[in-house]
Amino acid sequence: MENLFAIAKVTRASGLNGEVRVRPLSRYFDNYIEDKPIFIGLSKDLSREVELKGKIGIGKRVRFQFDGIDSRIEAEALIGQYVYASVEHGDKINWIAEELLGADIITNDGLYIGSLAEILWLPNNDVYVIKNEEREYLIPVIPEIIENVDVSGGVVLITPMDGLLD
């Protein structure tokens, strides 16, 4: 099975020809919806591959139509399902994977910082909320700081900037 990442959730049917509206779950949504293989389903295991047939509208009013979904009834059956994108191991979208929650955050010097408690989706960049027994840290999810992310191993390696952990 391919490595799938949830990038959106179908929120409602729109129009009579099978269009749907979706709520993005990632800032990387636009990078994946048109350029990568797309799957729709209630879970990764129950998803099926679909092709994006059309995109109508602009901004938050965009409607999507998928190949094989040609009526409002078929579109309504998709409500509540997730849109998954096929991702590679090294893609930056893995840096914000839900499976990372609870991962150990370690500096490149081997210092344990804490565990990943939450990932915040902010306008400029995502932020890791790291908690340990003594305090909480906010770490920006940017390439200058995040050195390596091992989703399956549950470890994030960071290179802290001066003052980041003070």
Protein Blocks (a to p, Z undefined) as FASTA:
>chain_A
ZZdddfbdcfbdedjeopacdddfbfklmmmmmmpccdddfbfklgccdddfbdedehjl
bccddehiabfklmmmmgopacdddddfklmklmmgfklgopacddfkopafbdcfbdcd
dfkbccdddddfkbccdddddfklmmbdcfknopacddddehklZZ
